[in-house]
Each structure stands twice: as structure tokens, then as C-alpha cells.
Amino acid sequence: MKGVQHFLVFFSLLILGVTLASASDPSPLQDFCVALNSTKHAVFVNGKLCKDPKLATADDFFFSGLDKPGNTSNAVGSRVTPVNVDQIPGLNTLGISLVRIDYAPNGGQNPPHTHPRATEILVVTKGTLYVGFVTSNPDN
């Protein structure tokens, strides 16, 4: 009887160890998935149709426009230039997006907004920017 108990303890610990050792994130289905608006040569992945990877070009990963200042003569005094999968189809499934925000010289603002499951990084190239973050954690 004692031998059976020892075996069960050993077997339980072995199963527990194997379970912990094999925990990992699943591998992606592919390295990139260039979004496509056509159904020709396409596969549906992550909510978008994807171009056959063999047909991807450098233009699928390029956007020109972040170097151009936006027009800030509007009610909030700012202009947001987004860069995401709609502008760069090659960003699909990579979890990357960015924006350029131009502010009016004497006080523009970017209205309150959220980034669920995302990070925001700010870089000021000229002037001063006052930034605040609102959190759902009442201790912050």
C-alpha cells in the first residue's frame, strides 16, 4: 500500500512538473499578414484578409506623411495623423500603430481617449507638452 502511495505522489509531482515546464505562448501562424481589401490570393487572419506572403512588397510596409505638419486650425487646436493597418497594410497582426499629433502654438489639446490593451509613448520634438493620465485604479 505504501508503494502505491509513493508512486501516486511521484506521478503527481511528475505531471505537475511537466505541465509547468511546457507552458508557453503559441507560435504565430506566420511572421506577418499584409492586409488586403481584395479576396484574390487572400487568407482570412485576425479580422482581415491577408495577401499571400510571396506577393508582399516593400510598399506594404511604407507610409509617407509623418514628416508633414497637420492643420491645427480647428476647434481643439490639434491634428492627429494615424498610422495603423489602414495606412500600412503590413502592420496587420503585428500589434503596432502610431500617430503624429500636431498642436496649435498657443494651446491645442488631444481630447480624452483610451487605448485598451495598448501603450502610449510621447515624444516632443519642439515646445512643451503637459500630459495627464487617468487610471481606473483608485489608488493612483
N, C-alpha and C positions, 0 to 999 in steps of 0.2 A: 504494500500500500504506500509505504514511504517513497519507493522508487517511482511510482506513478505521480505522486505529488511533486517530486523533484523534476520529473520530466515536464509536467504541466507548467511549472514555474519557469523552467529553462525555455520551453517552447513559447510561452507568453512574452518573455523578455526578448527572445529572438525576433518574433513578429513585430514587437514594438520598435526594436532597433532597425529592422529592415524598412518599416514604414517611415520612420524619421529620416533615414538615410536617402530615400528615394524621392523626397519632396522637392519639387522644383516647378518653375513656371514652364508652361508648354512652349515648344518652339513655334515661331510664326509659320504660317503656311508658305510664305515667300518673303523675300527681303524687302520688296516694295510692290506697290499696287497702283499704277498710274490710272487715275480716274478717267473715265471715258463717258461721253454723252451718247455714243452710238452703241448699238447692240452687235455690230460687226466685230468679230475677233475678240469677244469680251467674256469675262467671267464675273459673276456677282460675288464680291467680297466686302464685308464691313459696311454695307449700306450703299455701296457704289459699284457700278460696273467697272471692271478693270481691263486695261489694254493688255494684250499678250506681251509679256516682258521682253520678248525678242523684237517687238516693234517699238519699244521705248526709244526716245531720242533725247538729246540734251535740252531741247526746248521744253520738255515735260517737267524739267526741274529748274526753270528760269523764270524770273519776273523782273521787269524793269519798271521803275516807278517810285521806289522808296527814296530816291535821291531828289524827287521833285516836291517842293513845298506845297501843302494843301491850302485851299482858300478858307480863311478863318472869319470871313465877314458873314457870320450867321448868328442866330440867337444865343448860342452857347459859347461862341468865340473859339471854336476848335474844329479841326477836321481830322477824322480817323481814316487812314488808308489801310485796309486789312490785307493780309497776305495769308491765305489758307489754301485748302484744296481747290477752291473755286478759282483762284488765281494761278496756283502752281499745282497742276494735277498730280505730279509726282509725290506730293506730301501726303496723299491718301494713305491711311493706316500707319503713318509714321508718328502721329501724335504731336505734330509740330505746327504752330501757327504764330504769327507775329503781326504787329501793327506799327505804323508810324502815326504819331499824333502831333499835329501842329497846333499851337495855341496862339491866340491873338496877343500882341505885345503887352497890352495893359490888362490882362486878366481874362483868359479863357478858361473853360472848365470842361472836364470829361464827366458827364453825368454818372451817378452811382450805377454800378453794374456788377455782375457776378461772373465767376469763372469756375463752374463746378468741375471738380477733379482736375484743376489746372493750376499753373503757377504764373505769376506775373513778375516780370523783371522790368525795371525802368532805367533808362539811360538818358541823361540830359546832356545835350551837346552844346547848348548855349542858353544862358539865363539861369533862373532859379525856378524850381517847381516845388510846390507844397503838396504833399501827398498824405492821405489818411486811409487806413484800412479798417473796415468794420468786420467784426468776427461774431460768429454765433456762440462762442464760448463766453459766458458772462464774467469769467474771471480775468479776461484780457481787457 
